[in-house]
Amino acid sequence: MPVRTRLSAALACLLAVAGLGVVGTSAPAAAGSTILCTGYTGCARAGMGSAGYASANATMYWRMYSGHNCTNYAAYRMVHSGLPNSRPWTGSGNATNWGPANRSRTDGTPRVGAVAWWAANVPPAGSVGHVAYVEQVVSSSEIVVSQDSWGGTFSWARITRSSGRWPSGFVHFHDATLRSTARPTVTGTAKVGSRLTATTAGWSPAPSTVRYQWRAGGTPIAGATGARLVLARAQQGQAISVQVTASRTGYPSATATSPATGAVAPGRLSATSRPTISGQAGVDATLTATPGTWSPAPSTLSYRWSADGARIAGATGATLPVGAGLVGKRVTVTVTATRSGYASVASTSTATAAVGEGEFRLAEPVTVTGAPRLGRTLRVPPVAVTPGTGRATVEWVRGRHLVAGAVGPTYRLSAADLGTHLAARVVVSRPGYRTLTARSPMTGRIMATPRLRVTATPGHGRLRVSVEVSAPGVSPVVGKVRVRSRGRVLALVPLRQGRTTATLTGLPAGVRTVHVRYVGSRPVTTAVVSRRVRIG
């Protein structure tokens, strides 16, 4: 386009949009002509975008002047809608020439996607006209357009026929008709109880709404206006087709009809999903069958449970209590559906995992009470087991070995236990359950409590202490005896055959307390005896 032609086209856009109250005047818009937004950013925020022209306006479309320019913007919208970037006519690109140069595409009917065209000097256009893009057709007398302008800005405007600014015509480059590009089709099996599904067909341009009407033998089926149709007995023996009606604002509605199916066959129940089993496959659990889904819905359902393919006697309900006899077997359920007028159909679930043994659980750890002393009795408090039907046995362990014959919740400590540690082991068992063995912590070392016989014989500056140590189950008692007085150790002497004597000399005269301690040994605890003596 020569520079002069480009400038004159741009001037037309300036004059036209100025006339709509966007630039060049502070006067209000004419009655029935309303500016809805201005500027790329302002319009985008209002939900009235430029279809990407804001970032593409540096490019020339159809050899129009780039930037803010009504003809370049209108050409961009046509290219953006799918037309090539090659002007579809020869001659001037001025806005006033768009109608005459495309006479076969131009009429007085507004449609979304058309170019609104004003001839030269038709308000609000100037001497070389104006063009805009039709965004919405409110009615045959009211439209909404988007537009750009040389030296001005981008905007959206609402225009009515009574405003005196109605376009000279509408150029239909890409919006002339709503046409079917492919017939609708019907998928599914044509038999009673089955569901047919319609495609919407192909349309150009894409419709905004699509309506369906199913037909049987060419006659509309009452209420059958969705994309899917479940065939009823009334359609048996008839061919089925679907009529699709497409609509789009600014376009006349168009209708396309699918090819007909074959005659609808008698129905058969079908399982659209298999039965399933929920619940843990373990002893004393309960398995629950979900019957799956059926088409059409059955009137009755019956259940039959099997283990490793063999029927389980009496198991004909929706639930199955799992007994010990099923351990290691895989369980299935077969659901049979019936409906009047349909053949009964059975469907079997996937097998469960092999039924596992039940498991016991202790409410709290096993413990042992009682002092670890010879002659005392150890006890295991009652053990709470879940489930409570198991048989619990308490066994006693010395070190790493079971104590022969020691079974029960109590155990009396004997000489055989001296110097060792004991624990209680609880064994819980029941058919179909995994045996549970739980053990308490080890007790402290089993010890005997010693008895001390002390004789203290004082003299002049001296003291003779005789000690005899005995303990049940231990003979003789070995170890050492320590003598203390006034915070000092006066003697540390070994026992011989459970006896020892210590002679203390150099003691000052006076009364003092002497503490005699048996310091203990592996099987015997410590013990202390105190004596008050007077040293002469």
C-alpha positions as CSV (number, residue, x, y, z in Angstrom):
1,M,0.0,0.0,0.0
2,P,1.5,3.5,-0.9
3,V,2.2,5.7,2.1
4,R,-0.5,8.1,1.1
5,T,-3.1,5.3,0.9
6,R,-2.0,3.9,4.3
7,L,-2.2,7.3,5.9
8,S,-5.6,8.0,4.5
9,A,-6.9,4.6,5.8
10,A,-5.4,5.4,9.1
11,L,-7.0,8.9,9.1
12,A,-10.3,7.2,8.4
13,C,-9.9,5.1,11.6
14,L,-9.0,8.1,13.6
15,L,-12.0,10.1,12.4
16,A,-14.3,7.1,12.9
17,V,-13.3,6.2,16.4
18,A,-13.1,9.9,17.4
19,G,-16.7,10.1,16.3
20,L,-17.5,7.3,18.7
21,G,-16.1,9.3,21.6
22,V,-12.8,7.5,22.0
23,V,-10.3,10.2,20.9
24,G,-10.4,13.7,19.4
25,T,-13.5,14.9,21.3
26,S,-14.7,15.4,24.8
27,A,-18.4,15.3,23.8
28,P,-20.5,12.3,25.1
29,A,-21.2,9.4,22.7
30,A,-24.4,9.7,20.6
31,A,-27.5,8.0,22.0
32,G,-27.3,4.3,21.5
33,S,-23.6,4.3,20.9
34,T,-21.6,3.4,24.0
35,I,-17.9,3.0,24.6
36,L,-17.5,-0.1,26.8
37,C,-13.7,0.1,27.4
38,T,-10.5,1.7,26.1
39,G,-6.9,0.6,25.8
40,Y,-5.5,-2.9,25.5
41,T,-4.9,-3.2,29.2
42,G,-8.2,-1.5,30.3
43,C,-10.2,-3.7,28.0
44,A,-8.4,-6.9,29.0
45,R,-9.1,-6.2,32.6
46,A,-12.8,-5.8,31.7
47,G,-12.8,-9.1,29.9
48,M,-12.8,-7.5,26.5
49,G,-9.5,-8.4,24.9
50,S,-7.9,-7.8,21.6
51,A,-7.4,-11.5,20.7
52,G,-3.6,-11.0,20.9
53,Y,-3.4,-7.9,18.7
54,A,-1.9,-5.9,21.6
55,S,1.4,-8.0,21.2
56,A,1.1,-8.5,17.4
57,N,0.3,-5.0,16.2
58,A,3.8,-4.3,14.9
59,T,3.1,-6.7,12.1
60,M,1.3,-5.7,8.9
61,Y,-1.7,-7.8,8.0
62,W,-3.1,-7.8,4.5
63,R,-0.5,-5.1,3.7
64,M,-2.3,-2.6,6.1
65,Y,-0.4,0.0,8.1
66,S,0.7,-1.6,11.4
67,G,0.2,-0.3,14.9
68,H,-3.0,1.5,16.0
69,N,-5.0,1.2,12.8
70,C,-8.6,0.0,12.2
71,T,-7.8,-1.8,8.9
72,N,-4.7,-3.6,10.3
73,Y,-6.7,-4.7,13.4
74,A,-9.6,-6.0,11.3
75,A,-7.2,-7.8,8.9
76,Y,-5.5,-9.3,11.9
77,R,-8.7,-10.7,13.3
78,M,-9.5,-12.3,9.9
79,V,-6.0,-13.9,9.8
80,H,-6.3,-14.9,13.4
81,S,-9.6,-16.6,12.6
82,G,-7.9,-18.8,10.0
83,L,-7.6,-16.8,6.7
84,P,-4.1,-16.4,5.1
85,N,-2.2,-13.2,5.5
86,S,-2.8,-12.2,1.9
87,R,-5.4,-9.5,1.1
88,P,-8.3,-11.3,-0.6
89,W,-9.0,-8.5,-3.1
90,T,-6.9,-6.2,-5.3
91,G,-7.1,-2.4,-5.1
92,S,-7.2,0.0,-2.3
93,G,-7.1,-1.1,1.3
94,N,-8.9,2.0,2.6
95,A,-11.7,1.1,5.0
96,T,-14.3,2.6,2.6
97,N,-13.3,0.1,-0.1
98,W,-13.7,-3.0,2.0
99,G,-17.5,-3.3,1.2
100,P,-17.3,-2.5,-2.6
101,A,-14.2,-4.7,-3.1
102,N,-16.0,-7.7,-1.4
103,R,-19.5,-7.1,-2.7
104,S,-20.4,-10.8,-2.8
105,R,-19.4,-11.2,0.9
106,T,-21.2,-8.0,2.1
107,D,-24.7,-7.7,3.3
108,G,-26.8,-6.0,6.1
109,T,-26.8,-9.0,8.5
110,P,-24.5,-8.7,11.5
111,R,-22.8,-11.9,12.6
112,V,-20.1,-12.6,15.2
113,G,-16.8,-12.7,13.3
114,A,-17.9,-10.4,10.5
115,V,-16.2,-7.0,9.7
116,A,-18.5,-4.1,10.4
117,W,-17.9,-1.6,7.6
118,W,-18.7,2.1,7.3
119,A,-18.5,3.8,3.9
120,A,-16.8,7.2,3.5
121,N,-18.6,9.9,5.4
122,V,-21.1,7.6,6.9
123,P,-21.2,8.6,10.6
124,P,-19.0,8.2,12.4
125,A,-16.5,7.5,9.6
126,G,-14.4,10.1,7.8
127,S,-13.7,10.4,4.1
128,V,-12.1,7.0,3.8
129,G,-14.5,5.0,6.0
130,H,-14.0,2.7,9.0
131,V,-13.9,-1.0,9.9
132,A,-14.3,-2.9,13.2
133,Y,-14.7,-6.5,14.3
134,V,-18.2,-7.8,15.4
135,E,-17.8,-9.4,18.8
136,Q,-21.4,-9.9,19.7
137,V,-24.8,-9.7,18.0
138,V,-27.3,-8.7,20.7
139,S,-30.2,-8.4,18.1
140,S,-30.6,-7.4,14.5
141,S,-30.5,-3.7,15.7
142,E,-27.7,-3.9,18.3
143,I,-24.1,-5.1,18.1
144,V,-20.9,-4.9,20.1
145,V,-17.6,-4.3,18.2
146,S,-13.9,-4.1,18.9
147,Q,-11.8,-1.6,17.0
148,D,-8.5,0.2,16.8
149,S,-7.6,3.7,15.5
150,W,-4.7,5.5,14.0
151,G,-3.3,8.0,16.6
152,G,-5.9,6.8,19.1
153,T,-6.4,3.6,21.1
154,F,-8.1,0.2,21.1
155,S,-11.7,0.1,22.3
156,W,-14.9,-1.9,22.5
157,A,-18.3,-0.1,21.7
158,R,-22.0,-1.0,21.7
159,I,-23.8,0.4,18.7
160,T,-27.6,0.5,18.0
161,R,-29.3,1.0,14.7
162,S,-31.1,4.1,16.1
163,S,-27.9,5.8,17.0
164,G,-27.2,7.0,13.4
165,R,-23.9,5.2,13.5
166,W,-25.0,1.9,12.2
167,P,-22.5,0.3,9.8
168,S,-23.0,0.5,6.1
169,G,-22.7,-3.3,5.9
170,F,-21.1,-6.4,7.2
171,V,-18.3,-8.2,5.3
172,H,-18.4,-11.9,5.9
173,F,-15.0,-13.3,5.1
174,H,-15.1,-16.3,7.5
175,D,-18.6,-16.3,9.1
176,A,-21.0,-16.7,6.3
177,T,-22.6,-20.0,7.3
178,L,-22.7,-22.6,10.0
179,R,-22.2,-25.8,8.1
180,S,-21.7,-29.4,8.8
181,T,-18.4,-30.8,7.8
182,A,-19.1,-34.4,8.9
183,R,-22.3,-36.2,9.7
184,P,-23.0,-37.2,13.3
185,T,-22.6,-40.8,14.1
186,V,-24.1,-43.3,16.6
187,T,-21.9,-45.7,18.6
188,G,-23.1,-48.6,20.8
189,T,-24.9,-51.9,20.3
190,A,-28.5,-51.5,19.0
191,K,-30.3,-53.8,21.5
192,V,-32.8,-53.2,24.3
193,G,-31.1,-52.0,27.4
194,S,-27.9,-50.9,25.6
195,R,-26.8,-47.3,25.5
196,L,-26.2,-45.5,22.2
197,T,-23.9,-42.4,22.1
198,A,-24.1,-39.6,19.5
199,T,-21.2,-37.6,18.2
200,T,-21.9,-33.9,17.6
201,A,-20.7,-34.0,14.0
202,G,-18.1,-31.5,12.6
203,W,-19.1,-27.9,12.1
204,S,-17.5,-24.8,10.7
205,P,-17.3,-22.5,12.6
206,A,-17.6,-24.3,16.0
207,P,-21.2,-23.9,17.4
208,S,-21.9,-22.4,20.8
209,T,-24.7,-24.9,21.5
210,V,-25.7,-28.3,20.2
211,R,-29.1,-30.0,20.6
212,Y,-30.0,-33.7,20.0
213,Q,-33.1,-35.4,18.9
214,W,-33.2,-39.2,18.7
215,R,-35.5,-40.9,16.3
216,A,-36.8,-44.5,16.0
217,G,-38.0,-45.5,12.6
218,G,-37.8,-41.8,11.6
219,T,-40.1,-40.7,14.4
220,P,-38.8,-38.5,17.2
221,I,-38.5,-40.3,20.6
222,A,-40.2,-38.2,23.2
223,G,-37.8,-36.7,25.8
224,A,-34.7,-38.2,24.0
225,T,-32.7,-35.0,23.6
226,G,-29.4,-35.9,25.2
227,A,-26.1,-37.1,23.7
228,R,-26.9,-40.7,25.0
229,L,-29.9,-42.9,24.6
230,V,-30.7,-46.1,26.6
231,L,-32.8,-48.3,24.3
232,A,-36.2,-49.4,25.7
233,R,-38.5,-52.2,24.6
234,A,-40.5,-49.7,22.7
235,Q,-37.6,-49.3,20.2
236,Q,-37.1,-53.0,19.6
237,G,-37.1,-53.8,15.9
238,Q,-36.7,-50.1,14.8
239,A,-33.7,-48.4,13.3
240,I,-32.3,-45.5,15.4
241,S,-30.8,-42.3,14.2
242,V,-29.9,-38.9,15.8
243,Q,-30.5,-35.4,14.5
244,V,-28.0,-32.8,15.7
245,T,-28.9,-29.1,15.5
246,A,-26.1,-26.6,16.0
247,S,-26.4,-23.0,16.9
248,R,-24.1,-20.0,17.2
249,T,-24.9,-16.4,17.8
250,G,-25.2,-14.5,14.5
251,Y,-25.6,-17.6,12.5
252,P,-28.7,-19.5,11.4
253,S,-29.1,-22.9,13.0
254,A,-28.0,-25.9,11.0
255,T,-29.1,-29.6,11.3
256,A,-27.4,-32.8,10.4
257,T,-28.7,-36.4,10.8
258,S,-26.7,-39.5,11.4
259,P,-26.9,-42.8,9.5
260,A,-29.5,-45.1,11.0
261,T,-28.5,-48.2,13.0
262,G,-29.8,-51.7,12.3
263,A,-33.0,-52.8,13.9
264,V,-32.8,-52.8,17.7
265,A,-32.4,-56.4,18.9
266,P,-34.0,-57.9,22.1
267,G,-32.1,-57.0,25.3
268,R,-29.7,-58.9,27.5
269,L,-28.4,-58.1,31.0
270,S,-24.8,-57.2,31.0
271,A,-22.3,-56.7,33.8
272,T,-20.6,-53.4,33.2
273,S,-18.2,-53.9,36.1
274,R,-17.4,-57.1,38.0
275,P,-18.4,-57.7,41.6
276,T,-15.7,-56.8,44.1
277,I,-14.8,-58.0,47.6
278,S,-13.9,-55.7,50.4
279,G,-12.5,-56.5,53.8
280,Q,-9.4,-58.3,55.1
281,A,-8.9,-61.9,54.0
282,G,-8.1,-63.2,57.4
283,V,-9.6,-65.4,60.0
284,D,-12.5,-63.9,62.0
285,A,-12.7,-61.0,59.5
286,T,-15.9,-60.4,57.4
287,L,-15.7,-60.1,53.6
288,T,-18.4,-58.0,51.9
289,A,-19.5,-58.3,48.3
290,T,-20.3,-55.3,46.2
291,P,-22.4,-56.6,43.3
292,G,-20.8,-54.6,40.5
293,T,-22.9,-52.6,38.0
294,W,-25.4,-53.9,35.5
295,S,-27.2,-52.6,32.5
296,P,-30.1,-52.4,32.8
297,A,-30.5,-52.5,36.6
298,P,-31.5,-56.0,37.7
299,S,-34.6,-56.6,39.8
300,T,-32.9,-59.3,42.0
301,L,-29.3,-60.2,42.9
302,S,-28.1,-63.5,44.4
303,Y,-24.7,-64.4,45.9
304,R,-22.5,-67.6,46.0
305,W,-19.2,-67.7,47.7
306,S,-16.4,-70.1,46.8
307,A,-12.9,-70.9,48.1
308,D,-10.3,-72.1,45.7
309,G,-13.2,-72.7,43.2
310,A,-15.2,-74.9,45.6
311,R,-18.5,-73.6,46.9
312,I,-18.7,-72.7,50.6
313,A,-21.7,-74.4,52.1
314,G,-24.4,-72.0,53.2
315,A,-22.5,-68.9,52.0
316,T,-25.2,-67.2,50.0
317,G,-25.4,-63.7,51.5
318,A,-23.7,-60.4,50.6
319,T,-21.2,-61.0,53.5
320,L,-19.0,-63.9,54.5
321,P,-17.5,-64.5,58.0
322,V,-14.1,-65.9,57.5
323,G,-13.5,-69.1,59.5
324,A,-10.3,-71.0,60.3
325,G,-11.1,-73.6,57.6
326,L,-10.5,-71.0,54.9
327,V,-6.8,-70.3,55.9
328,G,-4.6,-70.4,52.8
329,K,-7.5,-70.4,50.3
330,R,-8.5,-67.7,47.8
331,V,-12.1,-66.5,48.0
332,T,-14.4,-65.4,45.2
333,V,-18.0,-64.3,45.0
334,T,-20.4,-64.9,42.1
335,V,-23.3,-62.6,41.7
336,T,-26.2,-63.6,39.5
337,A,-28.5,-60.8,38.2
338,T,-32.1,-61.4,37.0
339,R,-34.7,-59.1,35.5
340,S,-38.1,-59.9,34.0
341,G,-37.8,-60.3,30.3
342,Y,-34.0,-60.7,30.3
343,A,-31.7,-63.8,30.5
344,S,-30.1,-64.2,33.9
345,V,-26.4,-63.4,33.9
346,A,-23.7,-64.3,36.4
347,S,-20.4,-62.4,37.1
348,T,-17.6,-63.5,39.3
349,S,-15.2,-61.3,41.2
350,T,-11.5,-61.4,41.2
351,A,-10.1,-63.7,43.9
352,T,-8.9,-62.4,47.2
353,A,-5.4,-63.0,48.4
354,A,-5.0,-66.3,50.3
355,V,-6.8,-66.1,53.6
356,G,-4.2,-65.4,56.3
357,E,-4.1,-66.7,59.8
358,G,-5.5,-64.5,62.5
359,E,-3.2,-62.5,64.6
360,F,-3.3,-61.9,68.3
361,R,-2.4,-58.6,69.8
362,L,-1.4,-57.8,73.4
363,A,-2.9,-54.7,75.0
364,E,0.3,-54.2,76.9
365,P,3.7,-55.8,77.3
366,V,4.2,-58.9,79.5
367,T,5.6,-57.9,82.9
368,V,6.8,-59.8,86.0
369,T,6.2,-58.5,89.6
370,G,7.9,-59.6,92.8
371,A,11.4,-59.2,94.3
372,P,14.1,-61.4,92.8
373,R,14.9,-63.0,96.2
374,L,15.2,-66.6,97.1
375,G,12.0,-67.9,98.6
376,R,9.9,-65.1,97.1
377,T,7.2,-65.6,94.5
378,L,7.2,-63.9,91.0
379,R,3.9,-63.2,89.3
380,V,2.7,-62.4,85.8
381,P,-0.3,-60.0,85.9
382,P,-3.2,-61.1,83.7
383,V,-2.5,-60.5,80.0
384,A,-5.2,-58.8,77.8
385,V,-5.2,-60.5,74.4
386,T,-7.3,-59.4,71.3
387,P,-9.3,-61.3,70.3
388,G,-10.0,-62.7,73.7
389,T,-10.7,-66.2,72.5
390,G,-7.1,-67.4,72.4
391,R,-5.6,-69.7,75.0
392,A,-2.7,-68.1,76.9
393,T,0.0,-70.1,78.7
394,V,2.7,-68.7,80.9
395,E,6.1,-70.4,80.9
396,W,9.1,-69.4,82.9
397,V,12.6,-69.0,81.4
398,R,15.9,-69.1,83.4
399,G,18.6,-67.5,81.3
400,R,18.1,-69.0,77.9
401,H,16.2,-72.1,78.8
402,L,12.7,-73.0,79.9
403,V,12.4,-74.1,83.5
404,A,11.1,-77.7,83.4
405,G,7.5,-77.9,84.7
406,A,7.3,-74.2,85.5
407,V,4.0,-73.3,83.8
408,G,1.5,-70.8,85.2
409,P,1.3,-67.2,86.3
410,T,3.3,-67.6,89.5
411,Y,6.8,-69.0,90.2
412,R,8.5,-69.5,93.6
413,L,12.2,-68.8,93.5
414,S,14.4,-71.7,94.7
415,A,18.1,-72.3,95.3
416,A,18.4,-73.4,91.6
417,D,17.7,-69.9,90.6
418,L,20.4,-68.2,92.7
419,G,22.7,-66.0,90.6
420,T,20.5,-66.2,87.5
421,H,17.9,-64.1,85.8
422,L,14.3,-65.1,85.0
423,A,11.6,-64.0,82.6
424,A,8.1,-65.0,81.8
425,R,7.0,-66.1,78.3
426,V,3.4,-65.9,77.3
427,V,2.2,-68.2,74.5
428,V,-1.2,-67.5,72.9
429,S,-2.7,-70.1,70.5
430,R,-5.9,-70.9,68.7
431,P,-6.7,-72.9,65.5
432,G,-6.5,-70.6,62.5
433,Y,-4.3,-68.1,64.3
434,R,-0.6,-67.5,64.2
435,T,0.8,-68.4,67.6
436,L,1.8,-65.4,69.6
437,T,4.8,-65.5,71.8
438,A,5.7,-62.6,74.0
439,R,8.3,-62.4,76.7
440,S,8.8,-60.1,79.7
441,P,12.1,-58.4,80.4
442,M,14.5,-60.4,82.6
443,T,14.3,-59.9,86.3
444,G,17.3,-58.7,88.3
445,R,19.7,-61.4,89.5
446,I,18.1,-63.9,91.9
447,M,19.8,-63.4,95.2
448,A,19.6,-64.8,98.8
449,T,19.2,-62.4,101.7
450,P,22.1,-62.9,104.3
451,R,21.8,-63.0,108.0
452,L,24.7,-61.5,110.1
453,R,25.7,-62.5,113.6
454,V,28.1,-59.9,115.0
455,T,30.0,-60.1,118.4
456,A,32.0,-56.9,119.4
457,T,34.4,-57.3,122.3
458,P,36.0,-54.0,123.4
459,G,39.3,-53.7,125.4
460,H,41.8,-51.1,126.3
461,G,42.4,-49.2,123.1
462,R,41.2,-52.1,121.0
463,L,38.1,-53.9,119.7
464,R,37.6,-57.5,118.6
465,V,34.8,-58.0,116.1
466,S,33.6,-61.6,115.2
467,V,31.2,-62.1,112.3
468,E,29.3,-65.1,111.1
469,V,27.3,-64.8,107.7
470,S,24.7,-67.3,106.6
471,A,22.2,-67.3,103.7
472,P,19.5,-69.8,102.7
473,G,20.6,-72.0,99.8
474,V,24.2,-70.9,100.1
475,S,26.8,-72.8,102.1
476,P,29.3,-71.5,102.9
477,V,28.8,-67.8,102.2
478,V,31.9,-66.3,100.7
479,G,33.0,-62.7,100.3
480,K,34.3,-59.9,102.6
481,V,33.3,-58.0,105.7
482,R,34.0,-54.3,106.0
483,V,34.1,-52.5,109.5
484,R,33.6,-48.8,109.6
485,S,33.3,-46.3,112.4
486,R,33.2,-42.5,112.4
487,G,33.4,-42.4,108.6
488,R,36.6,-44.5,108.4
489,V,37.1,-48.1,107.2
490,L,38.8,-49.8,110.1
491,A,39.0,-53.3,108.5
492,L,38.2,-55.3,105.3
493,V,38.6,-59.0,106.0
494,P,37.6,-62.1,104.0
495,L,35.2,-64.8,105.1
496,R,36.4,-68.3,105.7
497,Q,33.6,-70.9,105.9
498,G,31.2,-68.0,106.5
499,R,33.2,-66.6,109.5
500,T,35.8,-64.0,110.1
501,T,37.4,-62.0,113.0
502,A,38.9,-58.5,112.9
503,T,40.9,-57.0,115.8
504,L,41.1,-53.3,115.8
505,T,43.8,-51.5,117.9
506,G,44.9,-48.0,118.6
507,L,41.4,-46.9,119.3
508,P,40.8,-43.9,121.6
509,A,38.7,-44.4,124.7
510,G,35.1,-43.5,124.4
511,V,31.8,-44.7,123.0
512,R,31.5,-45.3,119.4
513,T,29.2,-47.0,116.8
514,V,30.7,-49.7,114.7
515,H,29.1,-50.7,111.3
516,V,29.7,-54.2,110.1
517,R,28.8,-54.7,106.4
518,Y,28.8,-57.9,104.4
519,V,29.7,-56.5,101.0
520,G,27.8,-59.3,99.1
521,S,28.7,-61.9,96.5
522,R,27.2,-63.2,93.3
523,P,24.3,-65.1,94.9
524,V,24.0,-63.1,98.2
525,T,23.0,-59.5,98.7
526,T,24.7,-57.1,101.1
527,A,23.7,-56.6,104.7
528,V,24.7,-54.3,107.6
529,V,24.7,-54.7,111.4
530,S,25.6,-51.9,113.8
531,R,26.9,-52.1,117.3
532,R,27.5,-49.4,119.9
533,V,30.6,-50.2,122.1
534,R,32.7,-48.4,124.8
535,I,36.5,-48.5,124.3
536,G,38.4,-48.4,127.7
